[in-house]
Amino acid sequence: MTTTDPTDEPGYTSSYLADQHTGQLARLRTLECAFDPLSKAVFDQFDLPGQPTILDLGAGAGSFAGWLAQRYPDAIVTATDIDTRFLTDIPGIRVITHNATTDDFPAASFDVVHARALLCHLTEREDILSRAVTWVRPGGWLVIEDVSLQPSLRTSNPLFRKVAQAGVALLEQSIGSDMLWADTLPGRLRDRGLSRVGHRTLEGRIGDNSPADTFWSATTAQAGPALLKLGLLTQNDLDAMANLRADPEFTDAALTLVSAWGQVSELG
C-alpha cells in the first residue's frame, strides 16, 4: 500500500485538508460551528416551494444538509461530496458521491443549489459556478458561501501576517485555492445573469475563543507539517503563533465568511 504525501500532488483530495486525515472530521465540525449560523440565516429569508429540491454540493461533514432536512421536512435534500464518509448516518438526506469538477446534473434539477467552503479550493471554480447556475430551476436560488482570508493579510501584527501569508501560499501551492475569491462573489453571480443578488458577511476573529478562532486553530494545526516541509514557516514560528493566540491581550480579524445568493430568472 502506498500513500500520497499531501505536498506532492496539487489538489484538495491529496492535500492536508483532505478527509483521510485523522483530525479532519473534528476540523470540519469547527467549520460548521463557525459557518452554520450564517448559512441558516440566509436560507431563512427564502420563500421556497412546499416540497423543494435542494442540492448541498460538497456537503463535508453534513451538519447543514441535516439542518436543511429538518428545516424543510417535505424537501428532497441531496448531499454530495467526492468523499461521503461523513454523510452516511445523517437522517433525511440523499447522499451521492459526486466530483463537482467533472460530474454534472441535468438542467433545472433543483430549487436551490448550495455550496459552502468548496469553490475557493477548486481551480475550476469559474466553470463549476457557471454549471451550477444551469442546475437551478427558473425562479430558484443559487447560494455560494466561502471563506476570504483578506483580513489576516491586512493585520498589523507581523507574526500573524507572516503565518497568514504562509497559509495562503500553502493553499495556493498545494491545492490551487484562491482565498480572496469569496470577496468577488456577488459580482460573479450578477455576471451570470442572476437577479435579486444579495450577500451577507460575518467577520471571524482569532484569539477570542470564538467558533472562527477554533476553526482557524484546527486548520493551522493540520497544516503544520506541510508548512514546515515547504519551508514556509519554522517550528519557532508555529510555536510563537500559538503563544500569541493564547495571549489574553491578543485578538485580531482573521477571515470573512461570505454568503452570496441570486435567483435564476423565470422563463418567458
C-alpha positions in Angstrom: 0.0 0.0 0.0 1.3 3.4 -0.9 0.3 6.8 0.4 0.4 10.2 -1.2 2.2 13.0 0.6 -0.1 16.0 0.7 2.5 18.3 -0.7 3.5 16.1 -3.7 0.4 16.4 -5.9 -1.7 19.5 -6.2 -5.4 19.2 -5.4 -7.8 19.2 -2.5 -8.1 15.4 -2.2 -4.4 14.9 -1.9 -3.8 17.9 0.4 -3.6 18.4 4.1 -7.3 19.4 4.0 -8.5 16.0 2.7 -10.9 13.7 4.5 -8.4 10.9 5.1 -6.6 12.9 7.8 -7.2 11.7 11.4 -8.4 15.2 12.6 -10.4 16.1 9.5 -13.9 15.4 10.9 -13.1 17.4 14.1 -11.8 20.2 11.9 -14.9 20.2 9.7 -17.0 20.4 12.9 -15.2 23.6 13.8 -16.0 25.0 10.3 -19.7 24.1 10.8 -19.8 25.8 14.1 -18.4 28.9 12.6 -20.4 28.9 9.4 -23.8 27.2 10.2 -25.4 30.3 11.8 -24.8 32.4 8.7 -26.0 29.7 6.4 -29.2 29.2 8.3 -29.9 32.9 8.4 -29.5 33.1 4.6 -31.9 30.2 4.0 -34.5 31.6 6.4 -35.1 34.5 4.1 -36.1 32.4 1.1 -39.7 31.6 0.3 -39.3 28.0 -1.0 -42.0 25.8 -2.5 -43.7 23.3 -0.3 -41.6 20.4 -1.4 -38.3 21.9 -2.5 -35.5 20.0 -4.1 -32.2 21.2 -2.6 -28.6 20.3 -3.5 -25.9 20.7 -0.9 -22.8 20.5 -3.1 -19.6 19.4 -1.3 -21.5 18.8 1.9 -18.5 17.9 4.0 -19.4 16.6 7.4 -23.1 17.2 6.7 -24.4 19.4 9.5 -26.0 21.9 7.2 -27.5 19.2 4.9 -29.0 17.7 8.1 -30.4 21.0 9.1 -31.9 21.5 5.7 -33.7 18.2 6.0 -35.1 19.3 9.4 -35.9 22.9 8.3 -37.8 21.6 5.2 -39.2 18.2 6.2 -41.0 17.7 2.9 -37.9 18.6 0.9 -35.7 16.3 -1.1 -32.2 17.2 0.1 -29.3 15.8 -1.9 -25.9 16.0 -0.2 -22.8 15.3 -2.4 -19.1 15.0 -1.9 -16.2 13.4 -3.6 -15.7 11.5 -0.3 -19.0 10.8 1.5 -17.7 9.0 4.6 -19.0 11.7 7.0 -22.5 11.8 5.4 -23.7 8.2 5.7 -25.6 8.4 9.0 -27.5 11.7 8.6 -31.3 11.2 8.5 -33.5 12.7 5.9 -30.9 13.3 3.1 -30.0 11.5 -0.1 -26.2 11.1 -0.4 -24.4 10.9 -3.8 -20.7 10.6 -4.5 -20.0 13.4 -6.9 -17.0 15.3 -8.2 -18.0 18.9 -8.8 -15.2 19.4 -11.3 -16.2 16.6 -13.6 -19.8 15.4 -12.8 -22.9 17.2 -13.8 -26.6 17.3 -13.0 -29.5 17.7 -15.5 -30.5 21.2 -16.2 -33.2 22.7 -13.9 -32.9 19.8 -11.3 -33.1 21.8 -8.1 -35.0 24.7 -6.5 -31.8 25.6 -4.6 -28.2 24.8 -5.2 -25.9 25.5 -2.2 -22.1 25.2 -2.0 -20.0 26.2 1.1 -16.3 26.4 1.6 -15.8 24.5 -1.7 -15.2 26.6 -4.8 -12.4 28.7 -3.4 -10.4 25.4 -3.3 -11.1 24.2 -6.8 -9.2 25.6 -9.7 -12.2 25.0 -12.0 -14.3 27.3 -9.7 -15.5 29.6 -12.6 -16.7 26.7 -14.7 -18.4 25.0 -11.8 -20.2 28.2 -10.8 -21.5 28.5 -14.4 -22.6 24.9 -14.5 -24.3 25.2 -11.1 -26.5 28.0 -12.4 -27.9 25.6 -15.0 -28.8 23.1 -12.3 -31.2 25.6 -10.7 -34.9 25.7 -11.9 -36.2 29.1 -13.1 -37.2 31.0 -10.0 -34.8 29.0 -7.9 -31.8 30.1 -6.0 -28.0 29.6 -6.2 -26.3 30.1 -2.8 -22.5 30.2 -2.7 -20.6 30.6 0.6 -16.9 30.8 1.0 -14.0 32.0 3.1 -11.9 35.0 2.5 -8.5 35.4 4.3 -8.2 39.1 3.3 -8.4 40.3 7.0 -5.5 38.2 8.1 -3.3 39.6 5.3 -4.1 43.1 6.4 -3.2 42.6 10.0 -0.7 45.0 11.6 0.8 42.2 13.7 4.0 41.0 11.9 3.9 37.4 13.2 0.3 36.9 12.4 0.8 38.4 8.9 3.7 36.0 8.3 1.7 33.0 9.3 -1.3 34.2 7.3 0.9 34.7 4.2 2.4 31.3 4.6 -1.1 29.7 4.9 -2.3 31.4 1.8 0.9 30.3 -0.1 0.4 26.7 1.1 -3.2 26.7 -0.1 -2.2 28.1 -3.5 0.7 25.7 -4.0 -0.8 22.5 -2.7 -4.4 22.9 -3.7 -4.8 25.8 -6.1 -7.0 27.7 -3.8 -7.9 31.4 -4.2 -8.6 32.7 -0.7 -9.7 36.1 -1.9 -12.2 34.8 -4.4 -15.1 35.0 -1.9 -14.9 38.7 -1.9 -16.0 38.8 -5.5 -19.0 36.5 -5.2 -21.9 39.0 -5.7 -20.4 40.3 -8.9 -19.8 36.9 -10.3 -23.4 35.9 -9.7 -24.6 39.1 -11.4 -22.2 38.3 -14.3 -24.0 35.0 -14.8 -27.4 36.7 -15.2 -28.8 36.0 -11.7 -31.3 38.5 -10.3 -32.1 39.6 -6.7 -28.4 39.1 -5.9 -27.6 39.7 -2.2 -24.8 38.9 0.2 -24.0 38.8 3.9 -20.6 38.6 5.6 -19.5 37.6 9.1 -16.1 38.5 10.5 -14.2 35.7 12.1 -11.6 36.6 14.7 -8.8 34.7 16.4 -7.7 34.9 20.0 -11.2 35.2 21.3 -12.2 31.6 21.7 -15.0 32.0 19.1 -16.0 29.3 16.6 -14.0 31.1 14.0 -11.0 31.0 16.3 -11.3 27.3 16.8 -11.7 26.7 13.1 -8.6 28.8 12.3 -6.6 26.9 15.0 -7.7 23.5 13.9 -6.8 24.3 10.2 -3.5 25.7 11.1 -2.6 22.7 13.2 -3.5 20.3 10.4 -1.4 22.4 8.0 1.7 22.4 10.3 3.6 19.5 8.7 3.1 20.8 5.2 4.1 24.4 6.2 7.3 23.0 7.7 8.1 20.7 4.8 7.8 23.5 2.2 9.8 25.8 4.3 7.0 28.4 4.6 7.3 28.5 8.4 9.6 27.2 11.1 8.6 25.4 14.2 9.5 28.5 16.1 7.0 30.5 14.0 4.3 28.0 14.8 5.1 27.9 18.5 5.2 31.7 18.6 1.8 31.9 16.8 0.3 29.5 19.3 1.5 31.6 22.2 0.2 34.8 20.5 -3.2 33.3 20.0 -3.3 32.2 23.7 -2.3 35.7 24.9 -5.4 37.2 26.6 -4.4 40.6 25.3 -4.4 39.5 21.6 -7.3 39.2 19.2 -7.5 40.1 15.5 -9.6 39.7 12.5 -8.6 36.5 10.6 -11.2 35.8 8.0 -14.5 36.7 6.5 -17.3 34.3 6.0 -19.1 35.4 2.8 -22.6 34.3 1.7 -23.9 35.3 -1.7 -27.1 34.3 -3.5 -29.0 35.0 -6.6 -32.2 33.9 -8.3 -32.4 32.3 -11.7 -34.8 34.2 -14.0 -38.3 32.8 -14.6 -38.9 31.5 -18.1 -40.7 33.8 -20.5 
